[in-house]
């Protein structure tokens, strides 16, 4: 294997893989270094007793076939690989306090009808709010989504799509709560919108950027939520396959120990085994906390990164239950994704909100015949899991698991009796296998910020070093980190003078 590359990518999460495949497709010499056995990170999988479990959630955006916001489809196409997808007719079935039992149907007007049935006096406000989300989405969906750090791209986009660009500039500093309160007054409906945001941003509406919401709240009805046949891990596997077809390289069980800096410039990486690789550009798909503090020593952290850490904090990790259950547990017409909350005051608390994915309702081949997978997870912080003996740790996991299962019995009666397999993951599990500081889901603002204006792009203050993934614009979610991958590869390609 050659030891010098145009770009070295640390980590094979979706953001890293999209960066790598985009660069390889342009003819760059690319190396991806992955510490685990398979690619994907939070979008990976594992197998147990005939079940193929997704590591993360199975609600996947970006696999549509029209427009420009279908970034996962475009990333796969760029390296001539494809996968089969299964459309999900309902994005989420909410089970919320005050009797709110609401389904987000794939058909936009049907969703609005479902919501308006609970809030008839807010019918106009509901439509106005979600229509503003469509305005954001339509602006995004009219242009190629590449690096906002590249001036020629920005000029070209403005000349080609002046109204769309001005529309995005208008919403860039806005949060969802700012817009929602212009149209909606009902306190309960505003709490519902908090949950609409929290379920993917892990913060309420007043702290969730409007640009992100415009993408999520509209694309679920436009491109739709589509599940990849074979499981979410297939996305990363296909991208890794396409990378190698395009001439790129990926090395597994290759843990990067540090990024090498010479005269203020990133020039390569050193692995835990002492192996050194040099690259013209270095890309970290690790979290910003892992990048600046572990891969780069604390005393070398640039001032702007210290300021970023003052604006953003680590979101919680999750307690995850991977269940195998008898098919009889699920009633006919059960939806794939559910959210359960009994008390609004606990929405952001540990074990407050419970998220549920049942991917075998879309792809039965992921489980043995006659059984389903239920993947359920709820926020948890790593502090609660530190300093325990082995027996204390196992007992704490078991107690937490049964608390969650007891609550899920309200939605899935007979769940306990129908249980065939149970595996519990904690924030420590996520930290260990995903290599994420404290097992965090990603960065969240410490206080209300101006929309996305505080979120950094791909370049860093260290020359030759870039970041990609959920610690960069536009944030969390597979389609969002794919966006960051397209942007990062575009910026690097321009810097290297390759591609178009």
Buried (B, 14 or more C-beta within 10 A) or exposed (E): EEEEBBBBBBBBBBBBBBBBBBBBBBBBBBBBBBBBEBBBBBBBBBEEEEBBBBBBBBBBBBBBEEBEBBBBBBBBEBBEBEBEBBEBBBBBBBBBBEEBEBBBBBEBEBBBEBBBEBBEEBBEBBBBBBEBBBBBBBBBBBBEBBBBBBEEBBEBBBEEBEEBBEBBEEBBBBBBBBBBBEBBEBEBBBBBBBBBBBBBBBBBBBBBBBBBBBBBBBBBBBBBBBBBBBBBBBBBBBBBBBBBBBEBBBBBEBEBBBBBBEEEEBBBBBBEEEBEBBBBBBBBBBBBBBBBBBBBEEEEBBEEBEEBBEBBEBBBBBBBBBBBBBEEBBEEEBBBBBBBBBEBEEBBEBBBBBBBBBBBBBBBEBBBEEBBBBBBBBBBBBEBBEEBEEEEBEEBBEEBBEEBBEBBEEBBEBBBEBBBBBBBBBBBBBBEBBBBBBBBBBBBBEEEBEBBEBBBBBBBEBEBBBBBBBBBBBBBBBBBBBBBBBBBBBBBBBBBEEBE
